[in-house]
Amino acid sequence: MDYRIKGKESYKIHRSLPLPLEHSSLYLIENDLKPMREELEQFLLEMPYMKSISFSKSVLFSHEIQANNVIEGYRDDVSLVDNVIHQRLMISDEKRRKRILNLYKGYRYILEGRELTEENLKELYRILSDGLLEEQDRAMMGEYYRQAPVYIYYSDCPSKLPDEGVPASEIAFKMGKLFEYLRQEEKQQTLTDTYLVSQIAHFYFLYIHPYFDINGRTSRTTAMWYLLNQQAYPFIIFNRGIQLAKQEYYRVIRDVRRFKNVTFFLNYMMVTVKKELEKEHIMEMISQSCQSPLSSLDYQTMQYMLSMNGQMTYYDFVAFYNHQNEKKSKKEIIETMIYPLIDKGIILPGRKIERKENRFFSINPSMYELDPEKVKRIRLAQKKS
């Protein structure tokens, strides 16, 4: 149902969604989505290579696996993810190994073109949760969903009360509404509209919280599944944007729960994915200009560099890396991530500062050419001479 509210400057179109909450339904404000929706569509007009299944596959493994886990606080480096899924490394922590391999198997499952149904979702959850659930949680699972309350903690602070997933007696009904909504919204006019539907499902799944654990990874993987089925391939990379703005992600989710207005969340998800798409565009230009093949670690290094605003030093990069991953020494990070890109001509080192091993650096401007109409949300630092 659409209805109009007169604002100071124009009418705002509020659209009620067929997704029930406690005492009302979720809604969005169409006008407030328009600027970012148009920016994304304009960007994608000139990015045909991003609209292919090959693009999705190239970013799903291993970068999206790493990002999906990092959002949950599991700081596995992309090199570790790469080595585990290709069986080049055995790690003693079985749960850590399972977290990586389960997502890998889950992504392979959603790539097979299956319909997004309750039965198939049950199988996806079995794959993602294999070996990770506590015995008490397994004991209280019904055929499809949990049969007891679950609490959603956003902070370690004991004074901050958790949210609660919907009562177990309502899960089947509300999940049914979600499946019905996704069927009704298939074949949207634009890729961005499809992305918005996937993110409405992402939020609503988190609101329901149908399981005791692994709800976040399952909700995001289900949103990716919908995108794949609708061939909205560019947007598969949305997890990477969340991992760099996690606090805002959880804040916006709570705002939507409070105000019932999913517009907040949709705009957040459009802004973060646009940043990642711009980074992909720049990395593609660099890859085409580079004479040497690039590794997964090279791409992770470039992605982090493109995420850092302002002046960059080696130590700035080390701090950024260690904030996202298990800590490594300055020496190891500089030697394994920065020096290889210097050797390939991608990074230009600048003047030394403080200690001899620390320098300013920048991405070689001869490796890319930026169109300000396309790249609006990434600011590249210039080399300090």
Secondary structure, 3 states (H helix, E strand, C coil): CEEEEECCCCEEEEEEEEEECCCCEEEEEHHHHHHHHHHHHHHHHCCHHHHCHHHHHHHHHHHHHHHHHHHCCCCCCHHHHHHHHCCCCCCCCHHHHHHHHHHHHHHHHHCCCCCCCHHHHHHHHHHHHCCCCCHHHHHCECCCCECCCCEECCCCCCCCCCEECCCHHHHHHHHHHHHHHHHHCCCCCCHHHHHHHHHHHHHHHHHHCCCCCCHHHHHHHHHHHHHHHCCCHHHHHHHHHHHCCHHHHHHHHHHHHHHCECHHHHHHHHHHHHHHHHHHHHHHHHHHHCCCCCCHHHHHHHHHHHHCCCCCEHHHHHHHHHHHCCCCCHHHHHHHHHHHHHHCCCEEEEEECCCCCCEEEEECHHHCCCCCCCCCCCCCCCCCC
